[in-house]
């Protein structure tokens, strides 16, 4: 599968506005991949397919969560906006025969993050957060950090997401806390702020 073909697959199932977001994420992710020497093929495919399940029927996503062996069942108790990452990863594995763990993990955790994120996962996670169509206060600093240090940029994005959800009195998926905690410990150990 090539990136253009993956983009076509996303375009077939997404509304125009969401597909345009996917294009911007893919472009941003490929730039970050070059900057941080991540595998551009894996990054491109993951970015092109990261929102594949985003606009699918909620009941279909719930069915996948309930029946897939390796999707955590507790996901059902969190906002359905989180469902499309893990379900999308299973769908692209099943329908497109993608077995590459870097691609599948990047799609699966692009919304929540997780402890132990690999380079491809971090790049796609951050690209989704900072793509040029995003306009909110924290994105500007995240874009600046993205040019300096990938871990600090991811940690900042996670922190801002946690603060946003707390402000909305929304539950926060545990993987997000774990990703934030791990990156914070790593940055402090390496002498960062």
N, C-alpha and C positions, 0 to 999 in steps of 0.2 A: 504494500500500500504506500502510495506517495502522499505528501501533504495536500496537494491540490485535490486528490481523490477523497481524502478524509474531509476536507472542507466541503466538497460536493455532498457527501453523506450527511453532514450536519445541516447544510442548506436545505436538504430535502425534508427535514423534520422540524425546522425552527422557523419562527416568524422572522421577517426581514430585519427588524431592529435587533433581535437576539443574534441572528447570524452575523450582522455587522460587528457586534461585540466580539464574537468568536474570531472574526478576521483580525480585529485589532489586537486581541489577546495573542493570537498566533504570531503576528508581526512583532509585538513587544517581546514575546517569549523567545523568538529566534534571535533578537538583538541581545537579550540577556544571556542566552546560551553562548553566543559568540564572546561576550564579555567575560563570562565565568567558565568558559571552556567545557560546557555541558554538551552532551551528544545532541546535535541539532536535529537529527532525524527523530529521535525519541521525543524531544521537546516539541517539534513541529506536529507530529501525529497526536500527541497528548493534548496539546493546545487546541488543535483543530477539532478534536472530539470531546473536549472537556465538558461541554454543555449539551451533549447529544440527547440526554434524557430530560433536560430541563423543562420542556413544555409538554411532556407526555402526561397522559391522564394520571391523576393522583392514585386512583384505585389500581392502575397497572403497576405503578412504582411500589405501592404497598404490597401487592401480590409478590413481586420480586423479593422484597425484604422478607416477607413471611416464608417464602419457599427456598431461597438461596441459602445454602449451607454456611457460606462464609461472609454473610452480611449480618452485622450485629442486630439482634431483634430489638434492642432498646432504642434504636433509631426511630422507631414508630412513635415514641413518646416525645420526640423533638419536632421542631417546625419542619413541615414538608419541604421547605426550601433546601434542607440538607440532604434530602433523599436522592437527588439526581446524581450526585457524585458516585456513591457506592453502587447504585443501580446502573448508572451509565457505564461504569467499568465492567460490570457483569455483562451488560448488553453487547458492548463492543467486543468483549472476549468471545461471547457466544456467536454473535452474528457475523463478525468480521475475522474471526479466528486469530485475534491478537493475543499472544501469550507473553509478550515482553512485560516483565514485572515493572520496569521503570515507567512504561506508558500507562499500564493499568493502575499503578499506585498514584501516579500524578492525576489521573482522572478521578480516582476514588476519593482522594483527600484534598482536592483543589479548593474546597470551600472551608473545611474545618482545620486543615493542617493536621499534623500528628507528630508525636515524638519519633525520632529516627528518620525524618524525611531525608531522602537522597537528593542529590543535586537537581535531577530532572523535576522532582516533586516541588522543590523550593522555587525553581524558575517558573513553573506553570502557576503555582500558587500566587507568587508575587506578580506575575504578568496579569493575572486575572484581577488583582487588586488595583494595579496602577495603569492599566491600559488607558490610552488618551481620551476615551469617551467618558471616563469617570470624572465626576466633578463634585468633590466634597472636601472639607477643610484638611483632613489628614492626608489626602492623596498627594499633596504637593511635597510634603516632607518625605513621604514614602518613596516618591520618584527620585528625590535627591539622594536618599540613602541607597537606593537601588544602584546608583552609579558608583557608590563607594564600598559597600559591604553587603553581600547578599544575606548573611545571617542577621545582621542588624536591621535590614529592611524587612525581612520576614517577621522578626520579633516585634518590630514596630507595628506592622500590619495586624499581627495577632492581638497585640495590646489594644490597638484602636478598635478592633472588632469586638473584643471583650467589653471594653468600655461602652461601646455603642449598644450592645445587647443588654448590659446592665442598666443603661439609661432608659431602655425600652421595657425593662422588667421582663426580659425574655430569658428562658433557660439557655445555658451555654453547654454545648456538647463537650464531654470530658476530653476528647482528643485535642480540642483547641487549647484548653488549659495545659495539657501535657506538652504540646508543641511549644507553647510560650515558655513554660518552666524550663524545658530542656535548652532552648535557645538562650534564655536569660542566664542560666548556669554556665553555658559554654562561652558566652560573651564575657561574663565576669571573670571566668578562669583565664581567658585570653587577654585580659586587661582592658576590656571595653567597658562602657558605662552601663 
